[in-house]
């Protein structure tokens, strides 16, 4: 079985999906301030639409970031609580991977740079490449100012231009894919579900206790502190 509850609260608009057999149900919470209040209520609504209960689930999928700190805490706390209560495994999916898969589904892009606003004039970013139908992360997810991202990826090409250097404008288009292209693709919650299903089939699951958000800035700070102490 592959019945799944999928939760993505990493962005301003939260996405919740429910896969039961061959049927899919989804909903969104447009107000980030309402995510904590409405999340469990939305889950109950989807279960009612599917005429089923939480006991029918095989696992819970959760977007772990990077993204909104508050949103991530809301979603991950809910996923952990439900997984503990139901003795279910959890599948963790990176938020930028979801956007990369959206870019592939919407435009057929097989190698993309994806960014997400990290505030303070910085962006979370990562490279992704298609492997067996799913976009996979290349290297680490990082956080930098846009000029640094552009400088470090000046030779990044679209699939049709792998052997040639793209212009700055073209590169910015691929970097902005998370915004424009996502609107043309399927619901984000369904993309999260599909990525999670693939990981679940491979046995790539976590216990609720092992589930943690991806706070890229925390990792950068830890590396910086480690470097200073070693010096």
C-alpha positions, 0 to 999 in steps of 0.5 A, a space after each residue: 500500500 502507498 497511502 500517504 498524508 503530505 504536508 508542506 508548510 514551508 511557504 506562505 501558502 501551505 499545501 496538504 495532500 491525501 493519497 488514498 489508493 488511486 484517489 488524491 485530495 488536496 487543499 491549501 491554507 493561503 494565510 501563513 498566520 492561520 497554518 497552525 490553527 487550520 492544519 489539523 482541521 484541513 486534514 480532517 476535512 480531506 479524510 472526510 472527503 476520502 471517507 477514510 481515517 488516519 488509520 488507513 495511512 502507510 506513512 506521512 510525507 513532510 517538506 522539511 525546508 528550507 523555508 519559513 521557520 515558523 511554517 516548518 515548525 508547524 508542519 513538522 510538529 504536526 507530522 511528528 505528532 501524527 506519526 508518533 500517535 499512529 506508529 507510522 514512518 515519515 518521509 522527508 522531502 526538501 522544499 527546493 526539490 519539490 520546486 525543481 520537480 515542478 519545473 520539470 513537470 511544467 517545462 520539461 527542464 531536466 537541470 535547474 537552479 532553484 532559489 527561494 527568498 531567505 530574506 535579508 537580501 539572500 536566497 536559499 538555492 540548489 542545483 537539481 538534475 533529472 534522474 529516472 524521472 525525478 529531480 535529484 539534488 546536486 551538492 548542498 543547499 546553500 544560502 547566498 546573495 543573488 550576485 554570489 549565486 549568479 557568479 558561482 553558476 555562470 556556466 550553468 546551462 539549460 538542457 538544450 544548451 548543455 555545451 554552451 554558456 547561457 546569458 545572465 538573463 537566461 540564468 535568472 529565468 532558471 533561478 526564478 523557476 520556483 515562482 513562474 513555473 510552479 503556477 503551470 504545474 500540478 499542485 505542490 502537494 501532489 508533487 511532494 506526494 510523488 517524490 515521497 512515494 519514490 523515497 518510500 519505495 526505496 525504504 528511505 523513511 525516518 522515525 518521528 524522532 529523527 525528523 528535523 527541519 532543514 535550517 540552512 542558516 543554522 548549518 552555515 553558522 555552525 560551520 563558521 563557529 567550527 572554523 573559528 574555534 579550530 583557528 
